[in-house]
Amino acid sequence: MHGFPTEKVPTLTDAEADTLRRVFEAICTEYDIPREGPRAEHLARFLMAAFSGPLSTEKSLLAAAHSFYLRHIAEP
């Protein structure tokens, strides 16, 4: 991941990366977020932080991402 010190980037299994990718794509599709740009980057940072915490299932991560989007990314 460009811009992150390598010691700060967690190593993900293929299954974990797929889970994060599916949740990212679902949120981007549902809320019409371009895959590049500040909104997508903000979402990706949230997903990485949430995934490394208690939200490790796809269902819990998706629910948290919906809530996060509505509170922090959605334009008024």
C-alpha positions as CSV (number, residue, x, y, z in Angstrom):
1,M,0.0,0.0,0.0
2,H,1.6,3.2,-1.2
3,G,2.2,5.8,1.5
4,F,2.0,3.5,4.5
5,P,5.1,2.3,6.4
6,T,5.4,-1.4,5.7
7,E,5.4,-2.2,9.4
8,K,1.9,-0.6,9.7
9,V,0.3,-2.6,6.8
10,P,-1.1,-5.9,8.1
11,T,-0.6,-9.1,6.1
12,L,-3.9,-10.4,4.9
13,T,-4.8,-13.9,3.7
14,D,-6.5,-14.2,0.3
15,A,-9.8,-14.8,2.1
16,E,-9.5,-11.7,4.2
17,A,-8.5,-9.5,1.2
18,D,-11.5,-10.9,-0.7
19,T,-13.8,-10.1,2.2
20,L,-12.5,-6.5,2.4
21,R,-12.8,-6.2,-1.4
22,R,-16.4,-7.4,-1.4
23,V,-17.5,-5.0,1.3
24,F,-15.6,-2.1,-0.4
25,E,-17.3,-2.9,-3.7
26,A,-20.8,-3.3,-2.1
27,I,-20.6,0.1,-0.4
28,C,-19.1,1.8,-3.4
29,T,-21.9,0.4,-5.6
30,E,-24.7,1.1,-3.2
31,Y,-23.7,4.7,-2.6
32,D,-22.2,5.5,-6.0
33,I,-18.7,6.1,-4.7
34,P,-16.0,6.4,-7.4
35,R,-13.4,3.6,-6.8
36,E,-10.7,6.3,-6.6
37,G,-10.6,9.6,-4.8
38,P,-11.0,10.9,-1.3
39,R,-14.3,9.2,-0.5
40,A,-13.0,5.8,-1.6
41,E,-9.7,6.3,0.3
42,H,-11.6,7.3,3.5
43,L,-13.8,4.2,3.2
44,A,-10.8,1.9,2.6
45,R,-9.0,3.3,5.6
46,F,-12.0,2.7,7.7
47,L,-12.4,-0.9,6.5
48,M,-8.7,-1.7,7.2
49,A,-9.0,-0.3,10.7
50,A,-12.3,-2.0,11.4
51,F,-11.2,-5.3,10.0
52,S,-8.1,-5.4,12.2
53,G,-10.3,-4.8,15.2
54,P,-13.4,-6.7,16.3
55,L,-15.2,-6.5,13.0
56,S,-13.8,-9.5,11.2
57,T,-16.9,-11.0,9.7
58,E,-18.2,-9.8,6.4
59,K,-21.7,-9.2,7.8
60,S,-20.4,-7.1,10.7
61,L,-18.0,-5.2,8.5
62,L,-20.7,-4.4,6.0
63,A,-23.1,-3.1,8.7
64,A,-20.3,-1.0,10.2
65,A,-19.4,0.3,6.7
66,H,-23.0,1.4,6.0
67,S,-23.1,3.3,9.3
68,F,-19.7,4.8,8.7
69,Y,-20.6,6.0,5.2
70,L,-23.8,7.7,6.5
71,R,-22.0,9.5,9.3
72,H,-18.6,10.4,7.7
73,I,-18.7,10.2,3.9
74,A,-22.2,11.0,2.7
75,E,-22.5,14.4,1.2
76,P,-25.3,16.5,2.8
